[in-house]
Every structure is written in C-alpha cells, then in structure tokens.
Amino acid sequence: MESSSKLTPQEAFAGILMGASGCDGHIAEDEVTGLITCLVRMKLYQRYDGRQFGKTLNKLHGLMKKKGVEALIDACTETLPQDLKRAAFANACDIVLADGVVENDEKIFMERLRDKLQIDPKVAKTIAEVMVIKNKG
C-alpha cells in the first residue's frame, strides 16, 4: 500500500482478524461472528457505529480480495501499534480455532503472523494453548 493510504490502528487490527478469517480460502460464519464480537467489545472501537464497522470491513475485504491475505497482513502489521500486537495475535488465533479445526493454510498463516508481529515463539505457543482451551467444547 502507498504510504498516503496507511491503515489506521482500527483498520490494522480488524484487517489482521479478517486475514485470519480468510487465510484458508473462505470465511466461515463462526469466524465472521468471532471477528465482529471481538471488535465491538474493544475500547479501540468504542466510537465506531454500525456504518463505520461496515465501511472498515468492506475496505479490508476489498483489499484482501484484490491483493490477497499476505498483502493485507503486510499493510496491517506495518501500522499496528506495538501495544496491540499480542492482542491481535491472540484474537487471530481465537478466530482460526473457532471452527475447531486448524488447516495447514491456517497454521502457516499463524506462523507468518507471529513472525510479522515479532511475537516470541514461546509466548505464541502459550497464547495458542489458551485459545485451544477456550474453544474446547
């Protein structure tokens, strides 16, 4: 993305979650539900209304369809504030695990995301283990 069109922190966070939803080639209904549920309860989006959510998600979905998941994630990790990186990784992990199955594409996505966000592998493993427990049952 051009420097004049950098994503906002809100767009970057939501884009990472959208990438997690679509990294396996399709976006499941439970992944979309998880994405929206996550965003609406965050302070980062407390001033967003339904129209703003729709506009943001449409923009990110368009970018993902046009340039692919990797380009979306590159744009998002470029502008995501440091203090949101672990939260973005944890929520992306939660979305990937929402359907109870981690496909190979999703595993590769999470490993790349971990690297791009510079999350320590031990921390990432702990986050993944907690999300497995959270999504059991």
C-alpha positions as CSV (number, residue, x, y, z in Angstrom):
1,M,0.0,0.0,0.0
2,E,1.1,3.5,-0.7
3,S,2.3,5.5,2.3
4,S,-0.5,8.0,1.8
5,S,-3.1,5.3,2.3
6,K,-1.7,3.6,5.5
7,L,-4.3,1.9,7.6
8,T,-5.5,3.3,10.9
9,P,-4.8,1.3,14.1
10,Q,-8.5,0.2,14.0
11,E,-8.3,-0.9,10.4
12,A,-5.0,-2.7,11.0
13,F,-6.3,-4.7,13.9
14,A,-9.5,-5.6,12.1
15,G,-7.5,-6.5,9.0
16,I,-5.4,-9.0,10.9
17,L,-8.6,-10.7,12.2
18,M,-10.1,-10.6,8.7
19,G,-6.9,-12.2,7.3
20,A,-7.2,-14.9,10.0
21,S,-10.8,-15.5,8.9
22,G,-9.9,-15.8,5.2
23,C,-6.5,-17.4,5.3
24,D,-7.8,-20.8,4.3
25,G,-9.6,-19.5,1.2
26,H,-13.0,-19.0,2.7
27,I,-14.6,-17.1,5.6
28,A,-16.8,-19.3,7.8
29,E,-19.8,-17.8,9.5
30,D,-18.4,-18.5,13.0
31,E,-15.2,-16.7,12.0
32,V,-17.1,-13.6,11.0
33,T,-19.1,-13.8,14.2
34,G,-15.9,-14.1,16.2
35,L,-14.3,-11.2,14.4
36,I,-17.3,-8.8,14.9
37,T,-17.8,-9.9,18.5
38,C,-14.1,-9.2,19.2
39,L,-14.1,-5.8,17.7
40,V,-17.3,-4.4,19.2
41,R,-16.2,-5.1,22.8
42,M,-12.8,-3.4,22.4
43,K,-12.1,0.2,23.6
44,L,-10.3,0.7,20.3
45,Y,-13.7,0.7,18.5
46,Q,-15.9,2.4,21.2
47,R,-16.7,5.3,18.9
48,Y,-17.5,3.1,15.9
49,D,-21.1,2.8,14.8
50,G,-22.5,0.1,12.5
51,R,-21.8,2.2,9.4
52,Q,-18.2,2.7,10.4
53,F,-17.8,-1.1,11.0
54,G,-19.3,-1.9,7.7
55,K,-17.1,0.6,5.8
56,T,-14.0,-0.6,7.5
57,L,-14.8,-4.3,6.9
58,N,-15.7,-3.7,3.3
59,K,-12.4,-1.8,2.7
60,L,-10.4,-4.6,4.3
61,H,-12.3,-7.3,2.5
62,G,-11.8,-5.5,-0.8
63,L,-8.0,-5.2,-0.2
64,M,-7.9,-8.9,0.7
65,K,-9.8,-9.9,-2.4
66,K,-7.7,-7.7,-4.7
67,K,-4.2,-8.2,-3.3
68,G,-4.5,-11.3,-1.2
69,V,-4.2,-12.2,2.5
70,E,-0.4,-11.6,2.7
71,A,-0.7,-8.1,1.3
72,L,-3.5,-7.3,3.7
73,I,-1.4,-8.6,6.6
74,D,1.7,-6.7,5.4
75,A,-0.3,-3.5,5.4
76,C,-1.8,-4.2,8.8
77,T,1.4,-5.1,10.6
78,E,3.1,-2.0,9.2
79,T,0.7,0.3,11.1
80,L,-0.4,-1.8,14.0
81,P,0.7,-0.1,17.3
82,Q,3.2,-2.2,19.3
83,D,0.8,-2.4,22.3
84,L,-1.8,-4.2,20.2
85,K,0.4,-6.9,18.6
86,R,-0.2,-9.6,21.2
87,A,-3.9,-8.8,21.3
88,A,-4.1,-9.0,17.6
89,F,-2.3,-12.4,17.6
90,A,-4.4,-13.8,20.3
91,N,-7.7,-12.8,18.6
92,A,-6.5,-14.1,15.3
93,C,-5.6,-17.4,17.0
94,D,-9.1,-17.4,18.5
95,I,-10.7,-16.9,15.1
96,V,-8.6,-19.6,13.5
97,L,-9.6,-22.1,16.2
98,A,-13.3,-21.1,16.2
99,D,-14.4,-23.9,13.9
100,G,-12.4,-26.5,15.9
101,V,-10.0,-27.4,13.0
102,V,-6.7,-25.9,12.1
103,E,-6.0,-26.4,8.5
104,N,-2.5,-26.3,7.1
105,D,-3.1,-22.9,5.5
106,E,-4.2,-21.5,8.8
107,K,-1.1,-22.9,10.6
108,I,1.1,-21.3,8.0
109,F,-0.8,-18.0,8.3
110,M,-0.4,-18.0,12.1
111,E,3.3,-18.7,11.9
112,R,3.8,-15.9,9.4
113,L,1.7,-13.6,11.5
114,R,3.7,-14.5,14.6
115,D,6.9,-13.6,12.7
116,K,5.5,-10.3,11.3
117,L,4.2,-9.2,14.7
118,Q,7.5,-10.3,16.3
119,I,5.8,-12.4,18.9
120,D,8.2,-14.6,20.8
121,P,7.5,-18.3,19.8
122,K,7.1,-19.3,23.4
123,V,4.5,-16.6,24.0
124,A,2.7,-17.5,20.8
125,K,2.6,-21.2,21.9
126,T,1.1,-20.2,25.2
127,I,-1.5,-18.0,23.5
128,A,-2.4,-20.9,21.2
129,E,-2.7,-23.3,24.1
130,V,-5.1,-20.9,25.9
131,M,-7.2,-20.5,22.8
132,V,-7.4,-24.3,22.3
133,I,-8.8,-24.5,25.9
134,K,-11.1,-21.5,25.3
135,N,-12.6,-23.1,22.2
136,K,-13.0,-26.6,23.5
137,G,-16.5,-27.8,24.0
